């Protein structure tokens, strides 16, 4: 029974940490900041791609 409680406690701690991290990302809008930082690199890859221009 003690092992079950330890596992449950560890899972609860992991859940709380992930929840707090998601709130930090949401509050500071970090996902969009990362996206805007990566946009120039992604545009270089996208612009080099060969396209079939038939419409």
DSSP file (Angstrom, degrees, kcal/mol; ACC not computed):
  #  RESIDUE AA STRUCTURE BP1 BP2  ACC     N-H-->O    O-->H-N    N-H-->O    O-->H-N    TCO  KAPPA ALPHA  PHI   PSI    X-CA   Y-CA   Z-CA
    1    1 A X     >        0   0    0      0, 0.0     4,-1.9     0, 0.0     5,-0.1   0.000 360.0 360.0 360.0 -33.0    0.0    0.0    0.0
    2    2 A X  H  >  +     0   0    0      1,-0.2     4,-2.1     2,-0.2     5,-0.1   0.866 360.0  52.6 -67.9 -35.1    2.9    2.4    0.7
    3    3 A X  H  > S+     0   0    0      2,-0.2     4,-2.5     1,-0.2    -1,-0.2   0.906 107.6  52.3 -65.9 -40.6    4.2    1.9   -2.8
    4    4 A X  H  > S+     0   0    0      1,-0.2     4,-2.4     2,-0.2    -2,-0.2   0.902 110.0  48.0 -61.6 -42.0    0.8    2.8   -4.2
    5    5 A X  H  X S+     0   0    0     -4,-1.9     4,-2.4     2,-0.2    -1,-0.2   0.878 110.8  51.0 -67.7 -37.6    0.7    6.0   -2.2
    6    6 A X  H  X S+     0   0    0     -4,-2.1     4,-2.5     2,-0.2    -2,-0.2   0.918 111.9  47.0 -64.5 -42.8    4.3    6.9   -3.3
    7    7 A X  H  X S+     0   0    0     -4,-2.5     4,-2.5     2,-0.2    -2,-0.2   0.912 112.7  49.7 -64.5 -42.3    3.4    6.4   -6.9
    8    8 A X  H  X S+     0   0    0     -4,-2.4     4,-2.1    -5,-0.2    -2,-0.2   0.891 111.3  49.3 -63.7 -39.9    0.2    8.4   -6.5
    9    9 A X  H  X S+     0   0    0     -4,-2.4     4,-2.4     2,-0.2    -2,-0.2   0.909 110.9  49.5 -65.5 -42.8    2.1   11.2   -4.8
   10   10 A X  H  X S+     0   0    0     -4,-2.5     4,-2.5     1,-0.2    -2,-0.2   0.915 111.6  48.9 -63.3 -43.2    4.7   11.3   -7.6
   11   11 A X  H  X S+     0   0    0     -4,-2.5     4,-2.4     1,-0.2    -1,-0.2   0.889 111.0  50.6 -63.7 -38.7    2.0   11.4  -10.2
   12   12 A X  H  X S+     0   0    0     -4,-2.1     4,-2.4     2,-0.2    -2,-0.2   0.905 110.6  48.9 -65.6 -41.3    0.2   14.2   -8.4
   13   13 A X  H  X S+     0   0    0     -4,-2.4     4,-2.5     2,-0.2    -2,-0.2   0.919 111.7  49.1 -64.0 -43.5    3.5   16.2   -8.2
   14   14 A X  H  X S+     0   0    0     -4,-2.5     4,-2.5     1,-0.2     5,-0.2   0.916 111.4  50.2 -61.7 -43.2    4.1   15.7  -11.9
   15   15 A X  H  X S+     0   0    0     -4,-2.4     4,-2.2     1,-0.2    -2,-0.2   0.920 111.6  47.4 -61.7 -45.2    0.6   16.8  -12.7
   16   16 A X  H  X S+     0   0    0     -4,-2.4     4,-2.5     2,-0.2    -2,-0.2   0.907 112.2  49.6 -64.8 -42.1    0.9   20.0  -10.6
   17   17 A X  H  X S+     0   0    0     -4,-2.5     4,-2.5     2,-0.2    -2,-0.2   0.928 112.4  47.0 -63.9 -44.8    4.3   20.9  -12.1
   18   18 A X  H  X S+     0   0    0     -4,-2.5     4,-2.2     1,-0.2    -1,-0.2   0.880 112.1  51.3 -64.3 -37.2    3.0   20.4  -15.6
   19   19 A X  H  X S+     0   0    0     -4,-2.2     4,-1.9    -5,-0.2    -2,-0.2   0.923 110.9  47.3 -65.1 -44.4   -0.1   22.5  -14.8
   20   20 A X  H  X S+     0   0    0     -4,-2.5     4,-2.2     1,-0.2    -2,-0.2   0.903 111.6  51.4 -64.8 -41.1    2.0   25.3  -13.4
   21   21 A X  H  X S+     0   0    0     -4,-2.5     4,-2.4     1,-0.2    -1,-0.2   0.898 108.8  50.8 -62.5 -40.3    4.3   25.2  -16.4
   22   22 A X  H  X S+     0   0    0     -4,-2.2     4,-2.2     1,-0.2    -1,-0.2   0.871 109.3  51.1 -66.7 -35.0    1.3   25.4  -18.7
   23   23 A X  H  X S+     0   0    0     -4,-1.9     4,-2.9     2,-0.2    -2,-0.2   0.892 109.5  50.4 -67.1 -38.4    0.0   28.4  -16.8
   24   24 A X  H  X S+     0   0    0     -4,-2.2     4,-2.3     2,-0.2     6,-0.3   0.926 111.2  48.2 -64.4 -44.4    3.4   30.2  -17.1
   25   25 A X  H  <>S+     0   0    0     -4,-2.4     5,-1.8     1,-0.2     4,-0.5   0.914 115.6  45.3 -61.4 -42.4    3.4   29.5  -20.9
   26   26 A X  H ><5S+     0   0    0     -4,-2.2     3,-0.6     3,-0.2    -2,-0.2   0.917 112.9  49.5 -67.3 -44.1   -0.1   30.8  -21.2
   27   27 A X  H 3<5S+     0   0    0     -4,-2.9    -2,-0.2     1,-0.2    -1,-0.2   0.902 119.2  36.0 -65.6 -43.0    0.4   33.9  -19.0
   28   28 A X  T 3<5S-     0   0    0     -4,-2.3    -1,-0.2    -5,-0.2    -2,-0.2   0.383 104.0-126.5 -93.8   4.3    3.6   35.1  -20.7
   29   29 A X  T <>5 +     0   0    0     -3,-0.6     4,-1.5    -4,-0.5     3,-0.3   0.876  50.6 160.0  56.1  41.8    2.4   34.0  -24.2
   30   30 A X  H  >< +     0   0    0     -5,-1.8     4,-2.2    -6,-0.3     5,-0.2   0.766  61.6  62.4 -69.9 -26.8    5.6   32.0  -24.7
   31   31 A X  H  > S+     0   0    0     -6,-0.5     4,-1.9     1,-0.2    -1,-0.2   0.917 107.7  42.2 -67.1 -41.2    4.2   29.8  -27.4
   32   32 A X  H  > S+     0   0    0     -3,-0.3     4,-2.5     2,-0.2    -1,-0.2   0.820 111.9  55.2 -74.8 -30.2    3.6   32.7  -29.8
   33   33 A X  H  X S+     0   0    0     -4,-1.5     4,-1.6     2,-0.2    -2,-0.2   0.906 109.8  46.8 -66.7 -40.5    7.0   34.3  -28.8
   34   34 A X  H  X S+     0   0    0     -4,-2.2     4,-1.8     2,-0.2    -2,-0.2   0.907 112.0  51.1 -65.6 -41.3    8.7   31.0  -29.8
   35   35 A X  H  X S+     0   0    0     -4,-1.9     4,-1.1     1,-0.2    -2,-0.2   0.909 109.9  48.6 -62.8 -42.7    6.7   30.8  -33.0
   36   36 A X  H  < S+     0   0    0     -4,-2.5     4,-0.5     1,-0.2    -1,-0.2   0.821 110.5  51.9 -69.2 -29.1    7.7   34.4  -34.0
   37   37 A X  H  < S+     0   0    0     -4,-1.6     4,-0.3     1,-0.2     3,-0.3   0.840 114.1  43.2 -73.0 -32.5   11.3   33.7  -33.2
   38   38 A X  H  X S+     0   0    0     -4,-1.8     4,-2.4     1,-0.2     3,-0.3   0.600  90.4  90.0 -86.7 -12.1   11.3   30.6  -35.4
   39   39 A X  H  X S+     0   0    0     -4,-1.1     4,-2.6     1,-0.2     5,-0.2   0.886  83.7  51.4 -58.0 -45.0    9.3   32.2  -38.3
   40   40 A X  H  > S+     0   0    0     -4,-0.5     4,-1.7    -3,-0.3    -1,-0.2   0.906 112.3  47.5 -60.5 -38.5   12.3   33.5  -40.2
   41   41 A X  H  > S+     0   0    0     -4,-0.3     4,-1.6    -3,-0.3    -1,-0.2   0.909 113.4  47.5 -66.7 -41.3   13.9   30.1  -40.1
   42   42 A X  H  X S+     0   0    0     -4,-2.4     4,-2.5     1,-0.2    -2,-0.2   0.861 108.5  54.9 -68.3 -34.9   10.7   28.4  -41.2
   43   43 A X  H  X S+     0   0    0     -4,-2.6     4,-2.8    -5,-0.2    -1,-0.2   0.864 104.4  54.6 -67.2 -35.2   10.2   30.9  -44.0
   44   44 A X  H  X S+     0   0    0     -4,-1.7     4,-1.4     2,-0.2    -1,-0.2   0.925 111.3  44.7 -61.8 -43.8   13.7   30.1  -45.4
   45   45 A X  H  X S+     0   0    0     -4,-1.6     4,-0.6     1,-0.2    -2,-0.2   0.917 115.0  48.3 -65.5 -43.1   12.8   26.4  -45.6
   46   46 A X  H >< S+     0   0    0     -4,-2.5     3,-0.8     1,-0.2    -2,-0.2   0.887 109.8  51.7 -66.0 -39.8    9.4   27.2  -47.1
   47   47 A X  H 3< S+     0   0    0     -4,-2.8    -1,-0.2     1,-0.2    -2,-0.2   0.797 106.3  54.3 -70.1 -28.0   10.8   29.6  -49.7
   48   48 A X  H 3< S+     0   0    0     -4,-1.4    -1,-0.2    -5,-0.2    -2,-0.2   0.616  84.7 109.7 -79.0 -12.7   13.4   27.0  -50.9
   49   49 A X  S << S-     0   0    0     -3,-0.8     2,-0.2    -4,-0.6    -3,-0.0  -0.405  73.0-121.1 -68.7 135.3   10.7   24.4  -51.5
   50   50 A X        -     0   0    0     -2,-0.1     2,-0.4     1,-0.0    -1,-0.1  -0.547  33.0-160.9 -76.0 141.8   10.0   23.5  -55.2
   51   51 A X        -     0   0    0     -2,-0.2     2,-0.8     2,-0.0    -1,-0.0  -0.913  24.0-131.3-126.6 150.6    6.4   24.1  -56.2
   52   52 A X        -     0   0    0     -2,-0.4    -2,-0.0     1,-0.1     0, 0.0  -0.903  22.4-164.3 -95.2 112.7    4.1   23.0  -59.0
   53   53 A X        +     0   0    0     -2,-0.8     2,-0.2     2,-0.0    -1,-0.1   0.351  46.2 121.2 -87.1   7.1    2.6   26.3  -60.2
   54   54 A X              0   0    0      1,-0.1    -2,-0.1     0, 0.0     0, 0.0  -0.521 360.0 360.0 -71.3 134.8   -0.2   24.8  -62.1
   55   55 A X              0   0    0     -2,-0.2    -1,-0.1     0, 0.0    -2,-0.0   0.379 360.0 360.0-115.6 360.0   -3.6   25.9  -60.9
